[in-house]
Amino acid sequence: MAKITYVEHTGKEHVIDVPVGWSLMEGAVKNRVPGIDADCGGGCACATCHVYVDGAWLEKIPASEYMERAMLDFAQGREKTSRLSCQIKVTADMDGMVVRVPKTQH
């Protein structure tokens, strides 16, 4: 398990123990984190699981691939720390990670 903190645009935090191997999106959806809708079910075919990864964690996770970057072009409020949470698999090394949900997804 890795303890992941999902922060709503209001500042409300959801600290969740996410099993290793799940995606950040699965951890959010299965724990009803508002703003992470995952309309495509994690298929990298929408941008409704868009999050901002805390800058300290960007270099500790795998880089985005072409398909994810293409889908992020459709995300409102895209920033340099934007990622699709369906594309980030949780590892034990991610314990303590913080991600923020964009205001545009609430």
PAVO-215121 format. One record per residue (C-alpha): x, z, y; residue in three letters. Coordinates in nm, 2 decimals, padded with zeros to 4 digits. Layout:
! PAVO-215121
seke c1->X c3->Z c2->Y residu->Ala $
...
! end
This chain:
! PAVO-215121
seke c1->00.00 c3->00.00 c2->00.00 residu->Met $
seke c1->00.09 c3->-00.06 c2->00.36 residu->Ala $
seke c1->-00.07 c3->00.12 c2->00.65 residu->Lys $
seke c1->-00.18 c3->-00.15 c2->00.90 residu->Ile $
seke c1->-00.33 c3->-00.07 c2->01.24 residu->Thr $
seke c1->-00.59 c3->-00.32 c2->01.36 residu->Tyr $
seke c1->-00.67 c3->-00.27 c2->01.73 residu->Val $
seke c1->-00.99 c3->-00.40 c2->01.88 residu->Glu $
seke c1->-00.98 c3->-00.55 c2->02.23 residu->His $
seke c1->-01.14 c3->-00.22 c2->02.35 residu->Thr $
seke c1->-00.84 c3->-00.03 c2->02.22 residu->Gly $
seke c1->-01.03 c3->00.12 c2->01.92 residu->Lys $
seke c1->-00.79 c3->00.15 c2->01.63 residu->Glu $
seke c1->-00.86 c3->00.10 c2->01.26 residu->His $
seke c1->-00.58 c3->00.24 c2->01.05 residu->Val $
seke c1->-00.62 c3->00.10 c2->00.70 residu->Ile $
seke c1->-00.42 c3->00.12 c2->00.38 residu->Asp $
seke c1->-00.39 c3->-00.24 c2->00.26 residu->Val $
seke c1->-00.28 c3->-00.32 c2->-00.09 residu->Pro $
seke c1->00.04 c3->-00.51 c2->-00.13 residu->Val $
seke c1->-00.04 c3->-00.88 c2->-00.20 residu->Gly $
seke c1->-00.36 c3->-00.89 c2->00.00 residu->Trp $
seke c1->-00.36 c3->-01.08 c2->00.33 residu->Ser $
seke c1->-00.40 c3->-00.90 c2->00.66 residu->Leu $
seke c1->-00.74 c3->-01.08 c2->00.68 residu->Met $
seke c1->-00.86 c3->-00.93 c2->00.34 residu->Glu $
seke c1->-00.76 c3->-00.58 c2->00.46 residu->Gly $
seke c1->-00.97 c3->-00.63 c2->00.78 residu->Ala $
seke c1->-01.27 c3->-00.80 c2->00.62 residu->Val $
seke c1->-01.30 c3->-00.55 c2->00.33 residu->Lys $
seke c1->-01.28 c3->-00.26 c2->00.58 residu->Asn $
seke c1->-01.52 c3->-00.42 c2->00.83 residu->Arg $
seke c1->-01.28 c3->-00.45 c2->01.12 residu->Val $
seke c1->-01.49 c3->-00.61 c2->01.41 residu->Pro $
seke c1->-01.37 c3->-00.95 c2->01.53 residu->Gly $
seke c1->-01.21 c3->-01.06 c2->01.20 residu->Ile $
seke c1->-01.49 c3->-01.28 c2->01.07 residu->Asp $
seke c1->-01.29 c3->-01.51 c2->00.83 residu->Ala $
seke c1->-01.56 c3->-01.77 c2->00.82 residu->Asp $
seke c1->-01.36 c3->-01.99 c2->00.58 residu->Cys $
seke c1->-01.28 c3->-01.71 c2->00.35 residu->Gly $
seke c1->-00.90 c3->-01.73 c2->00.40 residu->Gly $
seke c1->-00.86 c3->-02.10 c2->00.35 residu->Gly $
seke c1->-00.67 c3->-02.16 c2->00.68 residu->Cys $
seke c1->-00.96 c3->-02.39 c2->00.78 residu->Ala $
seke c1->-01.08 c3->-02.20 c2->01.09 residu->Cys $
seke c1->-00.93 c3->-01.96 c2->01.34 residu->Ala $
seke c1->-01.18 c3->-01.67 c2->01.31 residu->Thr $
seke c1->-00.91 c3->-01.43 c2->01.17 residu->Cys $
seke c1->-00.68 c3->-01.48 c2->01.47 residu->His $
seke c1->-00.47 c3->-01.18 c2->01.56 residu->Val $
seke c1->-00.19 c3->-01.09 c2->01.79 residu->Tyr $
seke c1->00.10 c3->-00.95 c2->01.59 residu->Val $
seke c1->00.29 c3->-00.67 c2->01.76 residu->Asp $
seke c1->00.61 c3->-00.82 c2->01.89 residu->Gly $
seke c1->00.83 c3->-00.58 c2->01.69 residu->Ala $
seke c1->00.69 c3->-00.73 c2->01.37 residu->Trp $
seke c1->00.71 c3->-01.10 c2->01.44 residu->Leu $
seke c1->01.06 c3->-01.14 c2->01.29 residu->Glu $
seke c1->00.97 c3->-00.92 c2->00.99 residu->Lys $
seke c1->00.70 c3->-01.16 c2->00.86 residu->Ile $
seke c1->00.73 c3->-01.51 c2->00.73 residu->Pro $
seke c1->00.71 c3->-01.79 c2->01.00 residu->Ala $
seke c1->00.39 c3->-01.98 c2->01.03 residu->Ser $
seke c1->00.36 c3->-02.31 c2->00.86 residu->Glu $
seke c1->00.23 c3->-02.64 c2->01.00 residu->Tyr $
seke c1->-00.13 c3->-02.59 c2->00.89 residu->Met $
seke c1->-00.16 c3->-02.24 c2->01.05 residu->Glu $
seke c1->-00.01 c3->-02.37 c2->01.37 residu->Arg $
seke c1->-00.26 c3->-02.66 c2->01.37 residu->Ala $
seke c1->-00.55 c3->-02.42 c2->01.32 residu->Met $
seke c1->-00.42 c3->-02.19 c2->01.60 residu->Leu $
seke c1->-00.47 c3->-02.49 c2->01.84 residu->Asp $
seke c1->-00.84 c3->-02.42 c2->01.81 residu->Phe $
seke c1->-00.81 c3->-02.04 c2->01.87 residu->Ala $
seke c1->-00.92 c3->-01.92 c2->02.21 residu->Gln $
seke c1->-00.67 c3->-01.69 c2->02.38 residu->Gly $
seke c1->-00.37 c3->-01.81 c2->02.19 residu->Arg $
seke c1->-00.05 c3->-01.63 c2->02.28 residu->Glu $
seke c1->00.31 c3->-01.65 c2->02.15 residu->Lys $
seke c1->00.23 c3->-01.37 c2->01.90 residu->Thr $
seke c1->-00.08 c3->-01.54 c2->01.77 residu->Ser $
seke c1->-00.12 c3->-01.57 c2->01.39 residu->Arg $
seke c1->-00.40 c3->-01.62 c2->01.14 residu->Leu $
seke c1->-00.43 c3->-01.30 c2->00.95 residu->Ser $
seke c1->-00.53 c3->-01.50 c2->00.63 residu->Cys $
seke c1->-00.18 c3->-01.64 c2->00.62 residu->Gln $
seke c1->00.01 c3->-01.31 c2->00.63 residu->Ile $
seke c1->00.05 c3->-01.15 c2->00.29 residu->Lys $
seke c1->00.10 c3->-00.77 c2->00.30 residu->Val $
seke c1->00.43 c3->-00.63 c2->00.17 residu->Thr $
seke c1->00.54 c3->-00.27 c2->00.14 residu->Ala $
seke c1->00.78 c3->-00.34 c2->00.43 residu->Asp $
seke c1->00.48 c3->-00.40 c2->00.66 residu->Met $
seke c1->00.39 c3->-00.03 c2->00.65 residu->Asp $
seke c1->00.32 c3->00.07 c2->01.01 residu->Gly $
seke c1->00.24 c3->-00.29 c2->01.13 residu->Met $
seke c1->00.01 c3->-00.32 c2->01.43 residu->Val $
seke c1->-00.21 c3->-00.63 c2->01.50 residu->Val $
seke c1->-00.46 c3->-00.68 c2->01.78 residu->Arg $
seke c1->-00.79 c3->-00.86 c2->01.77 residu->Val $
seke c1->-00.84 c3->-01.11 c2->02.07 residu->Pro $
seke c1->-01.12 c3->-01.03 c2->02.31 residu->Lys $
seke c1->-01.26 c3->-01.38 c2->02.25 residu->Thr $
seke c1->-01.35 c3->-01.28 c2->01.89 residu->Gln $
seke c1->-01.59 c3->-00.99 c2->01.99 residu->His $
! end
